[in-house]
Amino acid sequence: MLKWTVIFLIVAIIAGVLGFGGVAAGAAGIAKILFFVFLVLFVISLISGRVRG
């Protein structure tokens, strides 16, 4: 999932440089959502790992 976040971030940066505002905003929004989903899943896995010992 982190791979997709990085891909959408790169697409957003390239689109922003080339002047495609709508595409850049969409890709950046998707990258943000995927990043936060990845972060939540990471925290949940850390907590479950600590509980199991």
mmCIF entry with sequence, helices, sheets and N, C-alpha, C, O atoms, coordinates in Angstrom:
data_MODEL
# 
_entry.id   MODEL 
# 
_entity.id                         1 
_entity.type                       polymer 
_entity.pdbx_number_of_molecules   1 
# 
_entity_poly.entity_id                      1 
_entity_poly.type                           'polypeptide(L)' 
_entity_poly.nstd_linkage                   no 
_entity_poly.nstd_monomer                   no 
_entity_poly.pdbx_seq_one_letter_code       MLKWTVIFLIVAIIAGVLGFGGVAAGAAGIAKILFFVFLVLFVISLISGRVRG 
_entity_poly.pdbx_seq_one_letter_code_can   MLKWTVIFLIVAIIAGVLGFGGVAAGAAGIAKILFFVFLVLFVISLISGRVRG 
_entity_poly.pdbx_strand_id                 A 
# 
loop_
_entity_poly_seq.entity_id 
_entity_poly_seq.num 
_entity_poly_seq.mon_id 
_entity_poly_seq.hetero 
1 1  MET n 
1 2  LEU n 
1 3  LYS n 
1 4  TRP n 
1 5  THR n 
1 6  VAL n 
1 7  ILE n 
1 8  PHE n 
1 9  LEU n 
1 10 ILE n 
1 11 VAL n 
1 12 ALA n 
1 13 ILE n 
1 14 ILE n 
1 15 ALA n 
1 16 GLY n 
1 17 VAL n 
1 18 LEU n 
1 19 GLY n 
1 20 PHE n 
1 21 GLY n 
1 22 GLY n 
1 23 VAL n 
1 24 ALA n 
1 25 ALA n 
1 26 GLY n 
1 27 ALA n 
1 28 ALA n 
1 29 GLY n 
1 30 ILE n 
1 31 ALA n 
1 32 LYS n 
1 33 ILE n 
1 34 LEU n 
1 35 PHE n 
1 36 PHE n 
1 37 VAL n 
1 38 PHE n 
1 39 LEU n 
1 40 VAL n 
1 41 LEU n 
1 42 PHE n 
1 43 VAL n 
1 44 ILE n 
1 45 SER n 
1 46 LEU n 
1 47 ILE n 
1 48 SER n 
1 49 GLY n 
1 50 ARG n 
1 51 VAL n 
1 52 ARG n 
1 53 GLY n 
# 
_struct_asym.id          A 
_struct_asym.entity_id   1 
# 
loop_
_struct_conf.conf_type_id 
_struct_conf.id 
_struct_conf.pdbx_PDB_helix_id 
_struct_conf.beg_label_comp_id 
_struct_conf.beg_label_asym_id 
_struct_conf.beg_label_seq_id 
_struct_conf.pdbx_beg_PDB_ins_code 
_struct_conf.end_label_comp_id 
_struct_conf.end_label_asym_id 
_struct_conf.end_label_seq_id 
_struct_conf.pdbx_end_PDB_ins_code 
_struct_conf.beg_auth_comp_id 
_struct_conf.beg_auth_asym_id 
_struct_conf.beg_auth_seq_id 
_struct_conf.end_auth_comp_id 
_struct_conf.end_auth_asym_id 
_struct_conf.end_auth_seq_id 
_struct_conf.pdbx_PDB_helix_class 
_struct_conf.details 
_struct_conf.pdbx_PDB_helix_length 
HELX_P HELX_P1 AA1 LEU A 2  ? LEU A 18 ? LEU A 2  LEU A 18 1 ? 17 
HELX_P HELX_P2 AA2 GLY A 21 ? ARG A 52 ? GLY A 21 ARG A 52 1 ? 32 
# 
_struct_conf_type.id          HELX_P 
_struct_conf_type.criteria    ? 
_struct_conf_type.reference   ? 
# 
loop_
_atom_site.group_PDB 
_atom_site.id 
_atom_site.type_symbol 
_atom_site.label_atom_id 
_atom_site.label_alt_id 
_atom_site.label_comp_id 
_atom_site.label_asym_id 
_atom_site.label_entity_id 
_atom_site.label_seq_id 
_atom_site.pdbx_PDB_ins_code 
_atom_site.Cartn_x 
_atom_site.Cartn_y 
_atom_site.Cartn_z 
_atom_site.occupancy 
_atom_site.B_iso_or_equiv 
_atom_site.pdbx_formal_charge 
_atom_site.auth_seq_id 
_atom_site.auth_comp_id 
_atom_site.auth_asym_id 
_atom_site.auth_atom_id 
_atom_site.pdbx_PDB_model_num 
ATOM 1   N N  . MET A 1 1  ? 0.830  -1.185  0.000   1.00 0.00 ? 1  MET A N  1 
ATOM 2   C CA . MET A 1 1  ? 0.000  0.000   0.000   1.00 0.00 ? 1  MET A CA 1 
ATOM 3   C C  . MET A 1 1  ? 0.877  1.252   0.000   1.00 0.00 ? 1  MET A C  1 
ATOM 4   O O  . MET A 1 1  ? 0.523  2.261   -0.609  1.00 0.00 ? 1  MET A O  1 
ATOM 5   N N  . LEU A 1 2  ? 1.993  1.187   0.667   1.00 0.00 ? 2  LEU A N  1 
ATOM 6   C CA . LEU A 1 2  ? 2.909  2.327   0.663   1.00 0.00 ? 2  LEU A CA 1 
ATOM 7   C C  . LEU A 1 2  ? 3.438  2.587   -0.742  1.00 0.00 ? 2  LEU A C  1 
ATOM 8   O O  . LEU A 1 2  ? 3.714  3.730   -1.107  1.00 0.00 ? 2  LEU A O  1 
ATOM 9   N N  . LYS A 1 3  ? 3.576  1.529   -1.523  1.00 0.00 ? 3  LYS A N  1 
ATOM 10  C CA . LYS A 1 3  ? 4.029  1.666   -2.909  1.00 0.00 ? 3  LYS A CA 1 
ATOM 11  C C  . LYS A 1 3  ? 3.056  2.533   -3.712  1.00 0.00 ? 3  LYS A C  1 
ATOM 12  O O  . LYS A 1 3  ? 3.481  3.396   -4.481  1.00 0.00 ? 3  LYS A O  1 
ATOM 13  N N  . TRP A 1 4  ? 1.757  2.305   -3.534  1.00 0.00 ? 4  TRP A N  1 
ATOM 14  C CA . TRP A 1 4  ? 0.757  3.095   -4.253  1.00 0.00 ? 4  TRP A CA 1 
ATOM 15  C C  . TRP A 1 4  ? 0.769  4.552   -3.806  1.00 0.00 ? 4  TRP A C  1 
ATOM 16  O O  . TRP A 1 4  ? 0.563  5.453   -4.618  1.00 0.00 ? 4  TRP A O  1 
ATOM 17  N N  . THR A 1 5  ? 1.010  4.785   -2.516  1.00 0.00 ? 5  THR A N  1 
ATOM 18  C CA . THR A 1 5  ? 1.098  6.155   -2.012  1.00 0.00 ? 5  THR A CA 1 
ATOM 19  C C  . THR A 1 5  ? 2.239  6.897   -2.695  1.00 0.00 ? 5  THR A C  1 
ATOM 20  O O  . THR A 1 5  ? 2.077  8.042   -3.115  1.00 0.00 ? 5  THR A O  1 
ATOM 21  N N  . VAL A 1 6  ? 3.388  6.247   -2.804  1.00 0.00 ? 6  VAL A N  1 
ATOM 22  C CA . VAL A 1 6  ? 4.538  6.871   -3.451  1.00 0.00 ? 6  VAL A CA 1 
ATOM 23  C C  . VAL A 1 6  ? 4.268  7.106   -4.937  1.00 0.00 ? 6  VAL A C  1 
ATOM 24  O O  . VAL A 1 6  ? 4.654  8.141   -5.480  1.00 0.00 ? 6  VAL A O  1 
ATOM 25  N N  . ILE A 1 7  ? 3.608  6.154   -5.593  1.00 0.00 ? 7  ILE A N  1 
ATOM 26  C CA . ILE A 1 7  ? 3.293  6.319   -7.011  1.00 0.00 ? 7  ILE A CA 1 
ATOM 27  C C  . ILE A 1 7  ? 2.387  7.523   -7.229  1.00 0.00 ? 7  ILE A C  1 
ATOM 28  O O  . ILE A 1 7  ? 2.650  8.345   -8.107  1.00 0.00 ? 7  ILE A O  1 
ATOM 29  N N  . PHE A 1 8  ? 1.318  7.636   -6.434  1.00 0.00 ? 8  PHE A N  1 
ATOM 30  C CA . PHE A 1 8  ? 0.411  8.768   -6.593  1.00 0.00 ? 8  PHE A CA 1 
ATOM 31  C C  . PHE A 1 8  ? 1.075  10.086  -6.219  1.00 0.00 ? 8  PHE A C  1 
ATOM 32  O O  . PHE A 1 8  ? 0.749  11.126  -6.790  1.00 0.00 ? 8  PHE A O  1 
ATOM 33  N N  . LEU A 1 9  ? 2.005  10.054  -5.263  1.00 0.00 ? 9  LEU A N  1 
ATOM 34  C CA . LEU A 1 9  ? 2.739  11.267  -4.913  1.00 0.00 ? 9  LEU A CA 1 
ATOM 35  C C  . LEU A 1 9  ? 3.613  11.712  -6.079  1.00 0.00 ? 9  LEU A C  1 
ATOM 36  O O  . LEU A 1 9  ? 3.671  12.903  -6.386  1.00 0.00 ? 9  LEU A O  1 
ATOM 37  N N  . ILE A 1 10 ? 4.285  10.784  -6.724  1.00 0.00 ? 10 ILE A N  1 
ATOM 38  C CA . ILE A 1 10 ? 5.123  11.125  -7.884  1.00 0.00 ? 10 ILE A CA 1 
ATOM 39  C C  . ILE A 1 10 ? 4.270  11.637  -9.031  1.00 0.00 ? 10 ILE A C  1 
ATOM 40  O O  . ILE A 1 10 ? 4.653  12.595  -9.703  1.00 0.00 ? 10 ILE A O  1 
ATOM 41  N N  . VAL A 1 11 ? 3.110  11.010  -9.268  1.00 0.00 ? 11 VAL A N  1 
ATOM 42  C CA . VAL A 1 11 ? 2.201  11.481  -10.314 1.00 0.00 ? 11 VAL A CA 1 
ATOM 43  C C  . VAL A 1 11 ? 1.737  12.905  -10.013 1.00 0.00 ? 11 VAL A C  1 
ATOM 44  O O  . VAL A 1 11 ? 1.654  13.736  -10.918 1.00 0.00 ? 11 VAL A O  1 
ATOM 45  N N  . ALA A 1 12 ? 1.438  13.185  -8.754  1.00 0.00 ? 12 ALA A N  1 
ATOM 46  C CA . ALA A 1 12 ? 1.004  14.530  -8.368  1.00 0.00 ? 12 ALA A CA 1 
ATOM 47  C C  . ALA A 1 12 ? 2.109  15.554  -8.587  1.00 0.00 ? 12 ALA A C  1 
ATOM 48  O O  . ALA A 1 12 ? 1.840  16.659  -9.059  1.00 0.00 ? 12 ALA A O  1 
ATOM 49  N N  . ILE A 1 13 ? 3.330  15.208  -8.255  1.00 0.00 ? 13 ILE A N  1 
ATOM 50  C CA . ILE A 1 13 ? 4.445  16.139  -8.429  1.00 0.00 ? 13 ILE A CA 1 
ATOM 51  C C  . ILE A 1 13 ? 4.689  16.413  -9.911  1.00 0.00 ? 13 ILE A C  1 
ATOM 52  O O  . ILE A 1 13 ? 4.868  17.562  -10.313 1.00 0.00 ? 13 ILE A O  1 
ATOM 53  N N  . ILE A 1 14 ? 4.694  15.352  -10.723 1.00 0.00 ? 14 ILE A N  1 
ATOM 54  C CA . ILE A 1 14 ? 4.915  15.530  -12.158 1.00 0.00 ? 14 ILE A CA 1 
ATOM 55  C C  . ILE A 1 14 ? 3.788  16.343  -12.786 1.00 0.00 ? 14 ILE A C  1 
ATOM 56  O O  . ILE A 1 14 ? 4.044  17.239  -13.591 1.00 0.00 ? 14 ILE A O  1 
ATOM 57  N N  . ALA A 1 15 ? 2.540  16.038  -12.424 1.00 0.00 ? 15 ALA A N  1 
ATOM 58  C CA . ALA A 1 15 ? 1.403  16.773  -12.972 1.00 0.00 ? 15 ALA A CA 1 
ATOM 59  C C  . ALA A 1 15 ? 1.434  18.234  -12.528 1.00 0.00 ? 15 ALA A C  1 
ATOM 60  O O  . ALA A 1 15 ? 1.079  19.128  -13.297 1.00 0.00 ? 15 ALA A O  1 
ATOM 61  N N  . GLY A 1 16 ? 1.856  18.473  -11.294 1.00 0.00 ? 16 GLY A N  1 
ATOM 62  C CA . GLY A 1 16 ? 1.955  19.850  -10.814 1.00 0.00 ? 16 GLY A CA 1 
ATOM 63  C C  . GLY A 1 16 ? 3.010  20.642  -11.563 1.00 0.00 ? 16 GLY A C  1 
ATOM 64  O O  . GLY A 1 16 ? 2.811  21.817  -11.871 1.00 0.00 ? 16 GLY A O  1 
ATOM 65  N N  . VAL A 1 17 ? 4.137  19.999  -11.857 1.00 0.00 ? 17 VAL A N  1 
ATOM 66  C CA . VAL A 1 17 ? 5.206  20.668  -12.597 1.00 0.00 ? 17 VAL A CA 1 
ATOM 67  C C  . VAL A 1 17 ? 4.765  20.976  -14.023 1.00 0.00 ? 17 VAL A C  1 
ATOM 68  O O  . VAL A 1 17 ? 5.092  22.031  -14.566 1.00 0.00 ? 17 VAL A O  1 
ATOM 69  N N  . LEU A 1 18 ? 4.016  20.047  -14.627 1.00 0.00 ? 18 LEU A N  1 
ATOM 70  C CA . LEU A 1 18 ? 3.575  20.241  -16.004 1.00 0.00 ? 18 LEU A CA 1 
ATOM 71  C C  . LEU A 1 18 ? 2.340  21.138  -16.114 1.00 0.00 ? 18 LEU A C  1 
ATOM 72  O O  . LEU A 1 18 ? 1.953  21.520  -17.218 1.00 0.00 ? 18 LEU A O  1 
ATOM 73  N N  . GLY A 1 19 ? 1.727  21.473  -14.994 1.00 0.00 ? 19 GLY A N  1 
ATOM 74  C CA . GLY A 1 19 ? 0.619  22.413  -15.010 1.00 0.00 ? 19 GLY A CA 1 
ATOM 75  C C  . GLY A 1 19 ? -0.767 21.799  -15.079 1.00 0.00 ? 19 GLY A C  1 
ATOM 76  O O  . GLY A 1 19 ? -1.738 22.501  -15.359 1.00 0.00 ? 19 GLY A O  1 
ATOM 77  N N  . PHE A 1 20 ? -0.874 20.520  -14.834 1.00 0.00 ? 20 PHE A N  1 
ATOM 78  C CA . PHE A 1 20 ? -2.192 19.874  -14.813 1.00 0.00 ? 20 PHE A CA 1 
ATOM 79  C C  . PHE A 1 20 ? -2.738 19.935  -13.383 1.00 0.00 ? 20 PHE A C  1 
ATOM 80  O O  . PHE A 1 20 ? -2.562 18.999  -12.602 1.00 0.00 ? 20 PHE A O  1 
ATOM 81  N N  . GLY A 1 21 ? -3.395 21.036  -13.052 1.00 0.00 ? 21 GLY A N  1 
ATOM 82  C CA . GLY A 1 21 ? -3.849 21.264  -11.682 1.00 0.00 ? 21 GLY A CA 1 
ATOM 83  C C  . GLY A 1 21 ? -4.841 20.241  -11.185 1.00 0.00 ? 21 GLY A C  1 
ATOM 84  O O  . GLY A 1 21 ? -4.720 19.766  -10.056 1.00 0.00 ? 21 GLY A O  1 
ATOM 85  N N  . GLY A 1 22 ? -5.829 19.887  -12.008 1.00 0.00 ? 22 GLY A N  1 
ATOM 86  C CA . GLY A 1 22 ? -6.844 18.931  -11.579 1.00 0.00 ? 22 GLY A CA 1 
ATOM 87  C C  . GLY A 1 22 ? -6.281 17.542  -11.339 1.00 0.00 ? 22 GLY A C  1 
ATOM 88  O O  . GLY A 1 22 ? -6.625 16.878  -10.360 1.00 0.00 ? 22 GLY A O  1 
ATOM 89  N N  . VAL A 1 23 ? -5.413 17.110  -12.241 1.00 0.00 ? 23 VAL A N  1 
ATOM 90  C CA . VAL A 1 23 ? -4.793 15.789  -12.096 1.00 0.00 ? 23 VAL A CA 1 
ATOM 91  C C  . VAL A 1 23 ? -3.888 15.770  -10.868 1.00 0.00 ? 23 VAL A C  1 
ATOM 92  O O  . VAL A 1 23 ? -3.869 14.792  -10.120 1.00 0.00 ? 23 VAL A O  1 
ATOM 93  N N  . ALA A 1 24 ? -3.144 16.845  -10.665 1.00 0.00 ? 24 ALA A N  1 
ATOM 94  C CA . ALA A 1 24 ? -2.238 16.909  -9.514  1.00 0.00 ? 24 ALA A CA 1 
ATOM 95  C C  . ALA A 1 24 ? -3.014 16.884  -8.210  1.00 0.00 ? 24 ALA A C  1 
ATOM 96  O O  . ALA A 1 24 ? -2.618 16.207  -7.262  1.00 0.00 ? 24 ALA A O  1 
ATOM 97  N N  . ALA A 1 25 ? -4.112 17.614  -8.158  1.00 0.00 ? 25 ALA A N  1 
ATOM 98  C CA . ALA A 1 25 ? -4.917 17.639  -6.935  1.00 0.00 ? 25 ALA A CA 1 
ATOM 99  C C  . ALA A 1 25 ? -5.535 16.270  -6.663  1.00 0.00 ? 25 ALA A C  1 
ATOM 100 O O  . ALA A 1 25 ? -5.570 15.816  -5.519  1.00 0.00 ? 25 ALA A O  1 
ATOM 101 N N  . GLY A 1 26 ? -6.018 15.617  -7.712  1.00 0.00 ? 26 GLY A N  1 
ATOM 102 C CA . GLY A 1 26 ? -6.603 14.291  -7.534  1.00 0.00 ? 26 GLY A CA 1 
ATOM 103 C C  . GLY A 1 26 ? -5.587 13.269  -7.073  1.00 0.00 ? 26 GLY A C  1 
ATOM 104 O O  . GLY A 1 26 ? -5.860 12.488  -6.162  1.00 0.00 ? 26 GLY A O  1 
ATOM 105 N N  . ALA A 1 27 ? -4.423 13.264  -7.690  1.00 0.00 ? 27 ALA A N  1 
ATOM 106 C CA . ALA A 1 27 ? -3.382 12.307  -7.306  1.00 0.00 ? 27 ALA A CA 1 
ATOM 107 C C  . ALA A 1 27 ? -2.867 12.596  -5.894  1.00 0.00 ? 27 ALA A C  1 
ATOM 108 O O  . ALA A 1 27 ? -2.577 11.671  -5.136  1.00 0.00 ? 27 ALA A O  1 
ATOM 109 N N  . ALA A 1 28 ? -2.755 13.861  -5.549  1.00 0.00 ? 28 ALA A N  1 
ATOM 110 C CA . ALA A 1 28 ? -2.299 14.205  -4.198  1.00 0.00 ? 28 ALA A CA 1 
ATOM 111 C C  . ALA A 1 28 ? -3.335 13.789  -3.162  1.00 0.00 ? 28 ALA A C  1 
ATOM 112 O O  . ALA A 1 28 ? -2.979 13.322  -2.080  1.00 0.00 ? 28 ALA A O  1 
ATOM 113 N N  . GLY A 1 29 ? -4.596 13.955  -3.483  1.00 0.00 ? 29 GLY A N  1 
ATOM 114 C CA . GLY A 1 29 ? -5.650 13.526  -2.561  1.00 0.00 ? 29 GLY A CA 1 
ATOM 115 C C  . GLY A 1 29 ? -5.638 12.025  -2.341  1.00 0.00 ? 29 GLY A C  1 
ATOM 116 O O  . GLY A 1 29 ? -5.772 11.558  -1.211  1.00 0.00 ? 29 GLY A O  1 
ATOM 117 N N  . ILE A 1 30 ? -5.477 11.269  -3.417  1.00 0.00 ? 30 ILE A N  1 
ATOM 118 C CA . ILE A 1 30 ? -5.407 9.809   -3.302  1.00 0.00 ? 30 ILE A CA 1 
ATOM 119 C C  . ILE A 1 30 ? -4.177 9.402   -2.501  1.00 0.00 ? 30 ILE A C  1 
ATOM 120 O O  . ILE A 1 30 ? -4.249 8.498   -1.669  1.00 0.00 ? 30 ILE A O  1 
ATOM 121 N N  . ALA A 1 31 ? -3.050 10.064  -2.747  1.00 0.00 ? 31 ALA A N  1 
ATOM 122 C CA . ALA A 1 31 ? -1.824 9.743   -2.007  1.00 0.00 ? 31 ALA A CA 1 
ATOM 123 C C  . ALA A 1 31 ? -1.997 10.011  -0.518  1.00 0.00 ? 31 ALA A C  1 
ATOM 124 O O  . ALA A 1 31 ? -1.517 9.238   0.311   1.00 0.00 ? 31 ALA A O  1 
ATOM 125 N N  . LYS A 1 32 ? -2.680 11.104  -0.171  1.00 0.00 ? 32 LYS A N  1 
ATOM 126 C CA . LYS A 1 32 ? -2.923 11.416  1.244   1.00 0.00 ? 32 LYS A CA 1 
ATOM 127 C C  . LYS A 1 32 ? -3.788 10.348  1.898   1.00 0.00 ? 32 LYS A C  1 
ATOM 128 O O  . LYS A 1 32 ? -3.484 9.878   2.995   1.00 0.00 ? 32 LYS A O  1 
ATOM 129 N N  . ILE A 1 33 ? -4.862 9.968   1.222   1.00 0.00 ? 33 ILE A N  1 
ATOM 130 C CA . ILE A 1 33 ? -5.768 8.961   1.778   1.00 0.00 ? 33 ILE A CA 1 
ATOM 131 C C  . ILE A 1 33 ? -5.039 7.643   1.981   1.00 0.00 ? 33 ILE A C  1 
ATOM 132 O O  . ILE A 1 33 ? -5.146 7.030   3.043   1.00 0.00 ? 33 ILE A O  1 
ATOM 133 N N  . LEU A 1 34 ? -4.298 7.202   0.968   1.00 0.00 ? 34 LEU A N  1 
ATOM 134 C CA . LEU A 1 34 ? -3.566 5.941   1.088   1.00 0.00 ? 34 LEU A CA 1 
ATOM 135 C C  . LEU A 1 34 ? -2.506 6.002   2.180   1.00 0.00 ? 34 LEU A C  1 
ATOM 136 O O  . LEU A 1 34 ? -2.266 5.010   2.870   1.00 0.00 ? 34 LEU A O  1 
ATOM 137 N N  . PHE A 1 35 ? -1.870 7.161   2.342   1.00 0.00 ? 35 PHE A N  1 
ATOM 138 C CA . PHE A 1 35 ? -0.861 7.303   3.391   1.00 0.00 ? 35 PHE A CA 1 
ATOM 139 C C  . PHE A 1 35 ? -1.487 7.140   4.768   1.00 0.00 ? 35 PHE A C  1 
ATOM 140 O O  . PHE A 1 35 ? -0.937 6.446   5.624   1.00 0.00 ? 35 PHE A O  1 
ATOM 141 N N  . PHE A 1 36 ? -2.637 7.778   4.986   1.00 0.00 ? 36 PHE A N  1 
ATOM 142 C CA . PHE A 1 36 ? -3.267 7.684   6.300   1.00 0.00 ? 36 PHE A CA 1 
ATOM 143 C C  . PHE A 1 36 ? -3.816 6.279   6.563   1.00 0.00 ? 36 PHE A C  1 
ATOM 144 O O  . PHE A 1 36 ? -3.781 5.807   7.700   1.00 0.00 ? 36 PHE A O  1 
ATOM 145 N N  . VAL A 1 37 ? -4.316 5.614   5.534   1.00 0.00 ? 37 VAL A N  1 
ATOM 146 C CA . VAL A 1 37 ? -4.756 4.229   5.700   1.00 0.00 ? 37 VAL A CA 1 
ATOM 147 C C  . VAL A 1 37 ? -3.564 3.352   6.060   1.00 0.00 ? 37 VAL A C  1 
ATOM 148 O O  . VAL A 1 37 ? -3.657 2.513   6.955   1.00 0.00 ? 37 VAL A O  1 
ATOM 149 N N  . PHE A 1 38 ? -2.439 3.542   5.363   1.00 0.00 ? 38 PHE A N  1 
ATOM 150 C CA . PHE A 1 38 ? -1.228 2.782   5.668   1.00 0.00 ? 38 PHE A CA 1 
ATOM 151 C C  . PHE A 1 38 ? -0.769 3.055   7.099   1.00 0.00 ? 38 PHE A C  1 
ATOM 152 O O  . PHE A 1 38 ? -0.373 2.133   7.813   1.00 0.00 ? 38 PHE A O  1 
ATOM 153 N N  . LEU A 1 39 ? -0.821 4.309   7.514   1.00 0.00 ? 39 LEU A N  1 
ATOM 154 C CA . LEU A 1 39 ? -0.394 4.679   8.867   1.00 0.00 ? 39 LEU A CA 1 
ATOM 155 C C  . LEU A 1 39 ? -1.267 4.015   9.923   1.00 0.00 ? 39 LEU A C  1 
ATOM 156 O O  . LEU A 1 39 ? -0.748 3.507   10.918  1.00 0.00 ? 39 LEU A O  1 
ATOM 157 N N  . VAL A 1 40 ? -2.571 4.008   9.727   1.00 0.00 ? 40 VAL A N  1 
ATOM 158 C CA . VAL A 1 40 ? -3.482 3.378   10.678  1.00 0.00 ? 40 VAL A CA 1 
ATOM 159 C C  . VAL A 1 40 ? -3.227 1.871   10.739  1.00 0.00 ? 40 VAL A C  1 
ATOM 160 O O  . VAL A 1 40 ? -3.182 1.295   11.826  1.00 0.00 ? 40 VAL A O  1 
ATOM 161 N N  . LEU A 1 41 ? -3.061 1.236   9.589   1.00 0.00 ? 41 LEU A N  1 
ATOM 162 C CA . LEU A 1 41 ? -2.783 -0.199  9.587   1.00 0.00 ? 41 LEU A CA 1 
ATOM 163 C C  . LEU A 1 41 ? -1.446 -0.515  10.256  1.00 0.00 ? 41 LEU A C  1 
ATOM 164 O O  . LEU A 1 41 ? -1.314 -1.541  10.923  1.00 0.00 ? 41 LEU A O  1 
ATOM 165 N N  . PHE A 1 42 ? -0.467 0.350   10.084  1.00 0.00 ? 42 PHE A N  1 
ATOM 166 C CA . PHE A 1 42 ? 0.836  0.163   10.727  1.00 0.00 ? 42 PHE A CA 1 
ATOM 167 C C  . PHE A 1 42 ? 0.709  0.243   12.245  1.00 0.00 ? 42 PHE A C  1 
ATOM 168 O O  . PHE A 1 42 ? 1.277  -0.581  12.961  1.00 0.00 ? 42 PHE A O  1 
ATOM 169 N N  . VAL A 1 43 ? -0.033 1.229   12.736  1.00 0.00 ? 43 VAL A N  1 
ATOM 170 C CA . VAL A 1 43 ? -0.220 1.379   14.183  1.00 0.00 ? 43 VAL A CA 1 
ATOM 171 C C  . VAL A 1 43 ? -0.983 0.185   14.750  1.00 0.00 ? 43 VAL A C  1 
ATOM 172 O O  . VAL A 1 43 ? -0.648 -0.315  15.824  1.00 0.00 ? 43 VAL A O  1 
ATOM 173 N N  . ILE A 1 44 ? -2.003 -0.270  14.032  1.00 0.00 ? 44 ILE A N  1 
ATOM 174 C CA . ILE A 1 44 ? -2.761 -1.434  14.495  1.00 0.00 ? 44 ILE A CA 1 
ATOM 175 C C  . ILE A 1 44 ? -1.867 -2.666  14.555  1.00 0.00 ? 44 ILE A C  1 
ATOM 176 O O  . ILE A 1 44 ? -1.960 -3.448  15.501  1.00 0.00 ? 44 ILE A O  1 
ATOM 177 N N  . SER A 1 45 ? -1.004 -2.851  13.561  1.00 0.00 ? 45 SER A N  1 
ATOM 178 C CA . SER A 1 45 ? -0.112 -4.010  13.594  1.00 0.00 ? 45 SER A CA 1 
ATOM 179 C C  . SER A 1 45 ? 0.910  -3.898  14.704  1.00 0.00 ? 45 SER A C  1 
ATOM 180 O O  . SER A 1 45 ? 1.288  -4.913  15.290  1.00 0.00 ? 45 SER A O  1 
ATOM 181 N N  . LEU A 1 46 ? 1.368  -2.701  15.008  1.00 0.00 ? 46 LEU A N  1 
ATOM 182 C CA . LEU A 1 46 ? 2.293  -2.523  16.129  1.00 0.00 ? 46 LEU A CA 1 
ATOM 183 C C  . LEU A 1 46 ? 1.605  -2.889  17.459  1.00 0.00 ? 46 LEU A C  1 
ATOM 184 O O  . LEU A 1 46 ? 2.179  -3.593  18.290  1.00 0.00 ? 46 LEU A O  1 
ATOM 185 N N  . ILE A 1 47 ? 0.393  -2.409  17.640  1.00 0.00 ? 47 ILE A N  1 
ATOM 186 C CA . ILE A 1 47 ? -0.338 -2.695  18.883  1.00 0.00 ? 47 ILE A CA 1 
ATOM 187 C C  . ILE A 1 47 ? -0.627 -4.171  19.008  1.00 0.00 ? 47 ILE A C  1 
ATOM 188 O O  . ILE A 1 47 ? -0.451 -4.735  20.088  1.00 0.00 ? 47 ILE A O  1 
ATOM 189 N N  . SER A 1 48 ? -1.067 -4.823  17.940  1.00 0.00 ? 48 SER A N  1 
ATOM 190 C CA . SER A 1 48 ? -1.358 -6.250  18.010  1.00 0.00 ? 48 SER A CA 1 
ATOM 191 C C  . SER A 1 48 ? -0.087 -7.061  18.237  1.00 0.00 ? 48 SER A C  1 
ATOM 192 O O  . SER A 1 48 ? -0.135 -8.105  18.886  1.00 0.00 ? 48 SER A O  1 
ATOM 193 N N  . GLY A 1 49 ? 1.031  -6.608  17.722  1.00 0.00 ? 49 GLY A N  1 
ATOM 194 C CA . GLY A 1 49 ? 2.300  -7.285  17.968  1.00 0.00 ? 49 GLY A CA 1 
ATOM 195 C C  . GLY A 1 49 ? 2.742  -7.185  19.408  1.00 0.00 ? 49 GLY A C  1 
ATOM 196 O O  . GLY A 1 49 ? 3.308  -8.128  19.961  1.00 0.00 ? 49 GLY A O  1 
ATOM 197 N N  . ARG A 1 50 ? 2.482  -6.032  20.020  1.00 0.00 ? 50 ARG A N  1 
ATOM 198 C CA . ARG A 1 50 ? 2.840  -5.866  21.440  1.00 0.00 ? 50 ARG A CA 1 
ATOM 199 C C  . ARG A 1 50 ? 1.955  -6.696  22.338  1.00 0.00 ? 50 ARG A C  1 
ATOM 200 O O  . ARG A 1 50 ? 2.415  -7.225  23.350  1.00 0.00 ? 50 ARG A O  1 
ATOM 201 N N  . VAL A 1 51 ? 0.678  -6.818  21.980  1.00 0.00 ? 51 VAL A N  1 
ATOM 202 C CA . VAL A 1 51 ? -0.267 -7.580  22.809  1.00 0.00 ? 51 VAL A CA 1 
ATOM 203 C C  . VAL A 1 51 ? 0.071  -9.065  22.777  1.00 0.00 ? 51 VAL A C  1 
ATOM 204 O O  . VAL A 1 51 ? -0.004 -9.750  23.797  1.00 0.00 ? 51 VAL A O  1 
ATOM 205 N N  . ARG A 1 52 ? 0.443  -9.556  21.598  1.00 0.00 ? 52 ARG A N  1 
ATOM 206 C CA . ARG A 1 52 ? 0.773  -10.972 21.469  1.00 0.00 ? 52 ARG A CA 1 
ATOM 207 C C  . ARG A 1 52 ? 2.086  -11.333 22.174  1.00 0.00 ? 52 ARG A C  1 
ATOM 208 O O  . ARG A 1 52 ? 2.292  -12.474 22.587  1.00 0.00 ? 52 ARG A O  1 
ATOM 209 N N  . GLY A 1 53 ? 2.955  -10.348 22.299  1.00 0.00 ? 53 GLY A N  1 
ATOM 210 C CA . GLY A 1 53 ? 4.196  -10.591 23.014  1.00 0.00 ? 53 GLY A CA 1 
ATOM 211 C C  . GLY A 1 53 ? 5.272  -11.030 22.115  1.00 0.00 ? 53 GLY A C  1 
ATOM 212 O O  . GLY A 1 53 ? 6.391  -11.277 22.565  1.00 0.00 ? 53 GLY A O  1 
# 
